[in-house]
Amino acid sequence: MSKTEETLKSLAHELKDGHADPPRALGVEQKLFVVLAGIFVTCLVLGDVTGGKAFATAVGPVSVGMILFPVTFLLTDVINDFYGRRGARFVTLVGAGMATLAYVALVITTALPTDKDSYFLEGEYAKIFGGSSKLFLASIVAYLIGQVLDINVFLFWKRATKGRHLWLRATGSTLLSQLVDTATINSIFWGGVADKTWAWIGAKIFREYLIKVAVAVFLTPVVYAVHALIMQWLKLEPAPHVDD
């Protein structure tokens, strides 16, 4: 009998007798990370899917996706604070992967033939969920650039303030990253469209950014509440303010 076979046989006996180590349980830190990542991905994908609807504001029509996207940046800040740069980058990549998966799934389901008894008619489904490759590309590029900027600016302020002034690093990083994100997605998607001038694009960027700023400022107390809840209820401390 080979050494490998002996090892497998020994492991089988241990499992049968109940002496093998039990499966590793998820700790509080892992569970929190899963919850934060889950909310992050949900807001990101829903922001992409619902972005085609606009609502009226004092500064003009704004996509409803502008309500959800700032939440992803603030969640990035919470993850960045407790799990460091690696945790924030990992969530960013997972979000990009899930957005890509959602886009591929929607393309496939849109291409499938529609039954006559379907709740959505073919044209309706395609208009709501079909989207466009250009919009998806613009969204992903803007998202990745904005997230990388948000992560690094957040850590810059965390080091500069030695872990103090949560509002400064959370709101400050979000304001800058949202500006770049909004400008990038609108420039890529609308640039070159025949009936859309750069003045029109600039005005759209301005009003959407105003909405994002308002949502980010409104959610700042929520960041403090989540931060306090994690520290007091879950007994977790923020990651050190050093490069990882």
NUDRENGU-759729 format. One record per residue (C-alpha): residue in three letters; x, y, z. Coordinates in steps of 0.02 Angstrom, whole numbers, plus 50000, padded with zeros to 5 digits. Example, Ala and Ser with C-alpha at 12.3 -4.5 7.8 and 13.67 -1.06 7.14 Angstrom:
2
Ala506154977550390/Ser506844994750357/
END
This chain:
244
Met500005000050000/Ser500695017349952/Lys500915031450075/Thr499495041049994/Glu498315026350011/Glu498815024350194/Thr498465042650227/Leu496745041750145/Lys496325025850240/Ser496855033750404/Leu495805049250369/Ala494295038450327/His494455029450495/Glu494585046050587/Leu493035052750503/Lys492085036750539/Asp492595037050722/Gly492235055550741/His494025060050786/Ala494425071150638/Asp494455090050664/Pro492755097850633/Pro492545109750485/Arg493215127150520/Ala491795138650573/Leu491615156250507/Gly492165169250633/Val491375186250664/Glu492605194950548/Gln492235183050404/Lys490355184250428/Leu490415203150432/Phe491465203550274/Val490205192350184/Val488745203550237/Leu489615219650184/Ala490175211950020/Gly488415205449988/Ile487635222650012/Phe489005230249905/Val488725218449758/Thr486825220149772/Cys486905239149761/Leu488165238349619/Val487165226349511/Leu485485234749548/Gly486255251549509/Asp486765244949338/Val485085236549303/Thr483975250949360/Gly485075264749288/Gly483975266849135/Lys482605275549236/Ala482775294149273/Phe481855304849399/Ala481575323549399/Thr482625334649513/Ala482865353349532/Val484425352149423/Gly483655340849290/Pro483335322249260/Val484495310349354/Ser484675291449342/Val483995281649490/Gly485645272149489/Met486435287649564/Ile485565283349728/Leu486345266149743/Phe488095269049677/Pro488655280649820/Val488195266649940/Thr489515255549859/Phe490865268549888/Leu490375270950070/Leu490355252150097/Thr492085251750019/Asp492625264150151/Val491945253250293/Ile492805237850222/Asn494385247850193/Asp494385253650374/Phe494165236350450/Tyr494995224950322/Gly496295236250243/Arg496775238950063/Arg496755220350021/Gly494975218050082/Ala494365233249986/Arg495255227949827/Phe494555210349842/Val492765216849857/Thr493075228349708/Leu493625213649600/Val492175202849660/Gly490975217049617/Ala491715218649442/Gly491555199849418/Met489745199349477/Ala489285214249367/Thr490045205249220/Leu489105189249264/Ala487475199049276/Tyr487785207249108/Val488165190649023/Ala486615182749101/Leu485515197049042/Val486225196148866/Ile485885177448858/Thr484125178548930/Thr483705193048814/Ala484255182848663/Leu483135168048709/Pro481485167148613/Thr479965173848707/Asp478455162848735/Lys476745170248695/Asp476205167948877/Ser477735176848946/Tyr477405190949071/Phe478665201948978/Leu478505203448791/Glu480125201848694/Gly480295220448660/Glu479885225048840/Tyr481165213248914/Ala482505218848793/Lys482175237148830/Ile482245234549019/Phe483625221649037/Gly484505221348869/Gly485635236148898/Ser487095239648784/Ser488905234048773/Lys489485252048770/Leu488545256248930/Phe489225240749016/Leu491005244948963/Ala490815262949021/Ser490095257249186/Ile491455244449223/Val492885256249176/Ala492155270449280/Tyr491835258649426/Leu493595251649431/Ile494425268749415/Gly493285276249547/Gln493535261749668/Val495435261849654/Leu495445280549684/Asp494245279049831/Ile495295265549914/Asn496925275049899/Val496255292149948/Phe495385284350099/Leu497015276350157/Phe497955292650126/Trp496815302050245/Lys496815287750370/Arg498715288450380/Ala498765307450378/Thr497525308750524/Lys498225293350613/Gly496545284650608/Arg495535299750671/His494175309850584/Leu493185295950502/Trp492075308650413/Leu493585316150325/Arg494255300150251/Ala492525292950211/Thr491715308350135/Gly493315315550063/Ser493775299749968/Thr491995297349907/Leu491815315149841/Leu493375313749734/Ser493075295949673/Gln491255299649630/Leu491775314649525/Val492985303849425/Asp491725289649412/Thr490325301049350/Ala491425310149225/Thr492155293849158/Ile490535284449128/Asn489675299249045/Ser491175303648937/Ile491385285748874/Phe489545282348846/Trp488955299148776/Gly490555305148694/Gly490385304248505/Val488485302748507/Ala487885313848365/Asp486555324148454/Lys487475325648622/Thr488675340348640/Trp490045341148771/Ala489075355348852/Trp487585343348872/Ile488745329748938/Gly489555341849059/Ala487875347449126/Lys487365329249150/Ile488975325549244/Phe488705340749355/Arg486915336549406/Glu487275318049434/Tyr488795322449538/Leu487735334249644/Ile486545319849681/Lys487995308449727/Val488725321749842/Ala487045324049927/Val486835305349953/Ala488645303550015/Val488425317550143/Phe486735310450196/Leu487515293250223/Thr489015299650324/Pro488075297550490/Val487635279950432/Val489495276250411/Tyr489785282150590/Ala488345271450652/Val488985255950560/His490745259350622/Ala490165260850803/Leu489055245450788/Ile490485234950724/Met491655240750863/Gln490425239951009/Trp489305225350962/Leu490505214350864/Lys492055219950962/Leu493105222450806/Glu494425235850788/Pro494885245050627/Ala496435239050534/Pro498055248550572/His498325264050464/Val499825256850372/Asp500105250550196/Asp499685232050174/
END
